[in-house]
Every structure is written in structure tokens, then in C-alpha cells.
Amino acid sequence: MATTRKASTQRKSSAAQKLALLIATRKGLWIMRGDSARRTWKLEGPKFLGQIISHAVLDPRDKRTLLVSASTGHLGPTLFRSTNAGRTFKECTQPPAFAKVPEGEKGRAVGHTFWLTPAHANESNVWYAGTSPQGLFRTDDGGDTWKPFSSINDDPQYREWMGTVQDGTPDGPKMHSIIVDPRDPKHLYFGMSGGGVHETLDGGASWKVLIGGMEVVEGFGFDPKLPTFHDPHCLRMCPSNPDRIYQQNHCGIYRIDRPSDTWVRIGRAMPKKVGDIGFPLVVHPRNDKTAWVFPMDGTQVWPRVSPDGKPAVYVTRNAGKTWQKQNSGMPKSQGWWTVKRQAMTGDVCDPVGLYFGTTSGAVWMSRDEGRQWSRIAEHLPEIYALEAAVL
């Protein structure tokens, strides 16, 4: 009886929640607001029209602080901060920037802040940011002022692994997928595209490379033991089991179960005609065996479109042993778009709502964990990132 009452309470709480979708695009930020029934949405925007918005994240700890990463044309990269869930914004005082170098030496400049992550639940006002070119930054005042975090930004070994702005990654190399272990604020992961996956257990004092089992592109003589040649696209930790992390990589879909140091390529179970190349990945908030990916055509010149022009999400419900296509409601042909690494997300409702934004400017939604899809927004600029938030 106690279990039944608890489940009923959770359903009532979920039904009362209001949701927001934060849509970061090539030409500004839009916000969609709705309730947990996910049947009526109101689209607000644009905000920061004409600016490149790489990421927008609402702080789940206070449900008010919203950080937005923007590139303002000739004025350069910056961050904007809202303390009322996106109704008004103020530019931050000191955005992420690399340390100055002595006169005559060649330094680095932040091209844009690519990734934003709130810190541990017990560390209010603390956030982490990853930039392009790769750099790791931290704020202790809710996003107003930022400083380099740890020593990796200027570490010679990490600088070698980070590559250069000419390494072939669109818009430059990226520090991304900054993950904070909910059990320990000093335990963090991040991915570098390219440059591998890395972990710290001591709050950034030291880092460990975590690339065992990951494959590299064949035919170029790349050494899989060198982080330089590894290109993780997206890492996601399972909220229900922080020891399990899924990864969408340039070379497949992987899973790791800590304390193992070896990734397992679970994407080999995907249909061979589709493959396991893509950018985004979403994990179920309550079931560590369930994850979703959005494959793309990674053959030959990497056209970065849906395979054969047939977009589809694929889901595993057994930790990668098998995958099933979920494309009901999507175009059956001539769907020549794809989804970027930050542009697919899920909410915490039951059943889970899934969302993705496309390179053609449409937002798609499923109310039933991917079984049926519908388009809830279209004709927006190219979508760079999509985040679901509870208000």
C-alpha cells in the first residue's frame, strides 16, 4: 500500500510540473513552455536574434538561473545570465578566457563556449564550461565571472592531445560532455573532440585518460593508445546508476560500467545499413538499460544527414544488446537532415518525453518514449542545442 501511495504521489507531482525547451540556434534563442501533458506549447523568441547560441541551460538546483552561451559576431564570445528563467538577461562580467601569455608568445583565444554544466547539487552557484578550442572553466558566482579550472588548459600533454583549429572538426575542436558525479562533487568526466575521455577523482588536481576499448578511424595508421586520435561526440551518465556511462563516438556507440576502464562497443548490434555513427545520445532518467541515439550517414565524405534520407531514432532497452527503430510520424524518405550532439534531450516525466532539433530548424517530440513522433516547431534556424527543463 505504501508503494502504491508513493507512485500515486509521484504521478501527481509530475502532472503539476511545467516544462521548458531551450532551443539554441544559429541565429538566436527560442524557449517553448508547456505542461507535463506535453500537448500545448507556447513558443517565445527570438532572444539574441542573429547571435550564434551554442548552449542554453537552466539550473535544476534553483529552476531560475539560466545561462546562455553566445557568439556576438564581431564582438566575440560571451555568456548571458537570467535569474528569472529566461524572461530577462544580463551579460556576464567575465566570460571564459584563456590566461594571457607573455608578450611575443602565441596564446589561445576562446572561439565560443560550447558546453555548460551545473555543478554538484550541494555546490550552489557553481558551474563548469567547455570551450572551443578546448578549455575547461568554472564559476563560483552563478555564471557572472569565470576562471580556468584545473591545469589542463595549459598542460603541454593536453595541449598536444587537443589538436588545432584546423583538425577537421566543424567550428573547431570542442571540450564537451562535462559530467559531475551526483555522489561526489570532486568526481568529474569530460570529452574532447578530438582528444578522448578524461576523469578526475580529486576535483581537478589530477586527471586520468579513459579511452580503453575505444576504436579509431581505420586506414590512417592512428595509434588507439593516443588520446589525440579519439573523437567522443557525446557522453551521458545514467541518473539511476552513475557507474554506467553511454558514449556516442566518431567510431561507434559505447558503454562503460565502472570501475571497469574499458569501453564496450554496443553499436555493433545496430542494423548494418544504418551503422552506429552519430552525434547525440539520451539516457533514461530511471532505467540504466534504456538509451536513445540518432544515427547519421558517416560514410565517405561524412555528409552529416540521416542515412538514405530516412531519419529515425534507435532505442536500446537492454544496455545495447539490441536496438529498435523508432520513426513513426517522421518522413519515410527525403528527410535530409540530422541532429547535432547537444540537440537531443529527454524530460523526467513518466513516460519520458523525448525531443530533438534538426539542422533544418524543426523540433520533434515524442510523449511516449519514442514510439510516436510529431513536429512541434518548424522553420527555425539551424538548431545547435536543445535542453528540457522543469520550471
PyMOL commands that set and color helices and strands:
alter all, ss='L'
color gray80, all
select helices_A, chain A and resi 2-16+73-75+152-154+156-162+227-229+266-269+307-309
alter helices_A, ss='H'
color red, helices_A
select strands_A, chain A and resi 18-25+28-35+41-47+52-58+66-71+77-82+90-91+112-118+127-132+136-139+147-148+174-180+188-193+196-200+208-209+232-238+241-249+252-257+264-265+278-283+291-295+313-316+324-326+344-346+354-357+363-366+374-377+383-390
alter strands_A, ss='S'
color yellow, strands_A
deselect
rebuild
show_as cartoon
